């Protein structure tokens, strides 16, 4: 993995969110929503891991793509360690 300073392209973010929504059996709106149900949090965590760890996008750009605060992304990344 190399760090990618560019923003997450909307198509990449949508594809990742759509794939994880199908995998978890939830809607895209639920993933992007505010509810903190365990299965939704897990889906979001997997999306963040894919975009940051696997693809190398910054936490700030992932936060913007997912309508989250960057500190939320940082918290999720700390839970992965």
C-alpha positions as CSV (number, residue, x, y, z in Angstrom):
1,X,0.0,0.0,0.0
2,X,1.2,3.5,-0.8
3,X,-0.3,6.7,0.5
4,X,-2.6,8.5,-1.9
5,X,-2.9,12.2,-1.1
6,X,-5.7,12.7,-3.6
7,X,-9.4,12.7,-2.5
8,X,-11.3,9.4,-2.8
9,X,-13.0,9.5,-6.2
10,X,-16.7,9.4,-5.9
11,X,-16.9,6.3,-8.1
12,X,-14.4,4.4,-5.8
13,X,-16.3,5.4,-2.7
14,X,-19.7,4.5,-4.1
15,X,-18.4,1.1,-5.4
16,X,-16.9,0.2,-2.0
17,X,-20.0,1.3,-0.1
18,X,-22.3,-0.5,-2.5
19,X,-20.2,-3.7,-2.3
20,X,-20.2,-3.6,1.5
21,X,-23.9,-2.8,1.7
22,X,-24.6,-6.0,-0.4
23,X,-22.2,-8.0,1.7
24,X,-23.9,-7.0,5.0
25,X,-27.4,-7.0,3.6
26,X,-28.0,-3.3,4.4
27,X,-28.8,-0.2,2.3
28,X,-26.4,2.4,1.3
29,X,-28.5,4.9,3.2
30,X,-28.1,2.9,6.4
31,X,-24.3,2.8,6.0
32,X,-24.1,6.5,5.4
33,X,-26.7,7.2,8.1
34,X,-26.2,8.1,11.8
35,X,-27.4,4.9,13.5
36,X,-24.8,3.0,15.5
37,X,-26.1,-0.5,15.2
38,X,-23.3,-3.1,15.5
39,X,-23.7,-4.5,12.0
40,X,-23.7,-1.0,10.5
41,X,-20.6,0.0,12.4
42,X,-18.8,-3.2,11.3
43,X,-19.8,-2.4,7.6
44,X,-18.4,1.1,8.0
45,X,-15.2,-0.2,9.6
46,X,-14.7,-2.5,6.7
47,X,-15.2,0.3,4.2
48,X,-12.7,2.5,6.0
49,X,-10.2,-0.3,6.2
50,X,-10.5,-0.9,2.5
51,X,-10.2,2.8,1.5
52,X,-7.4,3.7,3.9
53,X,-5.4,0.5,4.5
54,X,-5.9,-1.2,1.1
55,X,-6.1,1.7,-1.3
56,X,-4.1,4.3,0.7
57,X,-6.5,7.2,0.8
58,X,-6.2,9.7,3.7
59,X,-8.6,9.6,6.6
60,X,-9.7,13.1,5.8
61,X,-10.7,12.2,2.3
62,X,-12.5,9.0,3.4
63,X,-14.3,11.1,6.1
64,X,-15.5,13.5,3.4
65,X,-16.7,10.6,1.1
66,X,-18.6,9.0,4.0
67,X,-20.1,12.2,5.5
68,X,-18.2,11.6,8.7
69,X,-15.9,13.7,10.8
70,X,-12.2,12.8,10.3
71,X,-11.9,12.0,14.0
72,X,-14.5,9.2,13.5
73,X,-12.2,7.7,10.8
74,X,-9.2,8.0,13.1
75,X,-11.1,6.2,15.9
76,X,-12.1,3.4,13.6
77,X,-8.5,3.0,12.4
78,X,-7.3,2.8,16.0
79,X,-9.7,-0.1,16.6
80,X,-8.1,-2.0,13.7
81,X,-4.7,-2.1,15.5
